[in-house]
Structures are given as structure tokens and as C-alpha cells.
Amino acid sequence: MTNEDVMKISQEVLAQTYGRFPVVLIKGQGCRLWDVEGKEYLDFVAGIGVCNLGHCHPKVVQAIREQAGKLLHVSNLYHIEPQVQLAQLLVKHSFADRVFFCNSGTEANEAAIKLARKYSHDHFGPGRYEIISLLKSFHGRTLGALAATGQERFHKGFEPMMPGFKFVPQGDLAATAAAASNSTCAILVEPIQAEGGVNLPQENYLQGLRRICEEKKLLLIFDEVQVGMGRTGKLFAYEHYGVPPDIMTMAKGLAGGVPIGAMLAREEVAKSFTPGTHAATFGGNPLSTAAGVAALRATIEDGILENCQRSSAHFFKKLEGLKRKYPFIKEVRGKGLMIGLELDRQGKDVVMDCLKRGFLINCTNETVLRFIPPLVVTPEEIDRLVQALDEIFSTWS
Ligand SMILES: Cc1ncc(COP(=O)(O)O)c(C=O)c1O
């Protein structure tokens, strides 16, 4: 089959929810991908922050192979060995005491929203259900997580939105304190906004949110679906700021490419989820959690965070060089290997041009080129992309 053949069928039989690039990827290894016609690409998208260990990491592949031959699925009516092992690792390496597993980021946020409401109901009685979220945030596409997402363009046509969310600008502590009422139970933020354009928290902002939560007895929820699992150079982004949350959501990179989601919480909060209050058939199933154990161990033990930090420093240096050369680059920002390069114009043509040259990159918020390569990316691979960007930008001036 050719790219054309597959794309034709795709257009006929799939729901047309994605604006897809004209390429069919069939094989991956490390930072490299190949399409159905054998063309090679360097990947700076990593499944949008999923393939943090690179494609087909040998330890993840081996864990999947072994588990697939043993047991694929049993119900959560029974105890599941790799599920327990993954939870134990997450608890050991985070602020959390307990873990609930599901299948995606949006589902993890649904669990967080439900737990925040239930905790508040248990401790303060009914009527305290509102969650303060941020403008430009992204929390997922199911109706609860969508309602929590502070970007109207995602709501359009799906109204009415589920009630119970208020939006304030990132960095505005006064607006956040003012938005907290007798009906508020939690504040939900991405420590670093990803889809909203790679927006870092302002100095002392997360500490300020923690203070508001303490004063008003609110829960602090961090959505680390995209920035967790080493993406920013630490296992979790909140570690950069010294502010642990009460609840945290994860997904994407947690199982090295196998679908999974997780909601982590402190003991006192997690206690509000009692038998029968929440569930997911596939949540924490043997296959996904066996992959998760392998992925998390590799992230912690195999120098992945250190490589992320080293490659990040190199990447920033190179992109800053481009910024000095081209005045239409407004800013280079980010943390670890989540890096945004903001242009003073639309970025989609650059993405297309990169694709033709054999590089996958992404553009978010129209003008922000986003680079989220596997955390195993090397300086040489980064140099190849920066060279391509330089060639593309040089035709603009
Ligand atoms: C911060 C954040 N939260 C939630 C989600 C939703 O995750 P999923 O697509 O797995 O439902 C995303 C997806 O991009 C995300 O970036």
C-alpha cells in the first residue's frame, strides 16, 4: 500500500475528527519513524508526549510480550499484580499515597473532578462543587474535562457545558482568590500549560495557589497528563516548583505508548473514593500496567531524566541562536523537552515544510511551534532539525 491508498480509505471509513498530515506511519525505533513507502522521519512530536522513551523501547516491548503471553485482562473485581506494582512505584516516587487507574488523560481528569466533589461533599456537605480552572487550559474531550477546559473553541457546538467551572487567567492570584466562593471545592491547573501554547507558571504562582487552597480549604489538582513522566527533566513538573498537589492526573507517557491513565491522591483525599463510587473496566489492566512498570522503571533508572536535561540545554541554545537571527521569532520558552517557539505569524506551513524534509513537529495555538521529542533525543538529532528550521526561515526574510 502507498500513503495515498491508506489515506483514501481513511477518508471513507473513519470519523473525520482529525486534521491529519498526509503520511501513514508504520514503524518506529527510538526517535525515528518510517512511513508505508519507506521514507524516514525524525520525530519531535512523540505521539504528543506519549513516546517519551522513544518508539518501541526494548524494555517496554519485552514487558508487553511477556504479559501478553500470560494474562491480558481480568476485571478489577480481582487483584492484579502489575497494577499493584505500578501503583507502588508511583506512590514511592511522588507525593501520592493512592492511585486510581483508567485509560486516558481525559478519564483521569474525570476521576479527579469526581474525587474533588466527593471529598468536599464528605467533609463540608452538599453544594460545594465548583472548580476553578485556567483560561488557555486543556484537560480533555469528555464532557466533564471539556467543561474544565478554558478554551471556548473546544466548547463550540457542544453546549450546554456541564456547570461547575470558573475560569481565571494563569498567573492572576487575585482573580483566583476572588473566584473562590462557598461553592468552590478545588483549583485545577496544568503546572505548565501545554496545548495552550507552552505557558510556564509565573514566579511563585503555584505557591500562591497552594496558599489560597490552604486558606479556603480547597484541593489543589495538577494535570500532569502531558508534562509528567520526565517531560520537563524531572519525573513530575511540580517538583520544579516545590509545590505538591492533593490530586494529580497522568496518562500519555505512563505506559510507554500503551493506553493508560492514572489519578493519584493523598490518603486523606483518596479515602473519599469508596467501593462503588468510581470504576473503569479496563483501568489498570494487566497489559497496560505491565508496560507502565517497564516504562516507569526505565524512566527512573536508565538516565532518561538526565538525557532530557542535557538535550534540553542544547536545544534551547540552538533555538535561541535562531531567535537572534530571525526577528519574526518572538520567544523560545518551555522546560525540559517541552519547548515552544512563538512566531509572529501562523506556524502551520513550517510544520508541513518540516514534514516534507523528514521531520515531525507540531504547532499549537496557531503561532507556537512545539517540540516534544522522545526524551532520548540526541544533540545531533536536534541539530538536524534546527538546520532544517534555519533553511525554512531563511526563505522568509
Ligand atoms: C494537559 C492535558 N490534559 C488532558 C489531556 C487529555 O488526554 P487524552 O487525550 O489522553 O484524553 C491532554 C491531551 O493532550 C493534555 O495535554
The ligand as an ORCA input file, in Angstrom:
! r2SCAN-3c Opt
* xyz 0 1
  C      -2.796     18.538     29.913
  C      -3.695     17.536     29.249
  N      -4.729     17.032     29.937
  C      -5.558     16.127     29.391
  C      -5.391     15.703     28.094
  C      -6.330     14.677     27.517
  O      -5.681     13.461     27.401
  P      -6.310     12.292     26.486
  O      -6.223     12.743     25.072
  O      -5.472     11.099     26.797
  O      -7.726     12.111     26.929
  C      -4.338     16.214     27.328
  C      -4.160     15.803     25.918
  O      -3.470     16.393     25.153
  C      -3.468     17.158     27.925
  O      -2.443     17.691     27.240
*
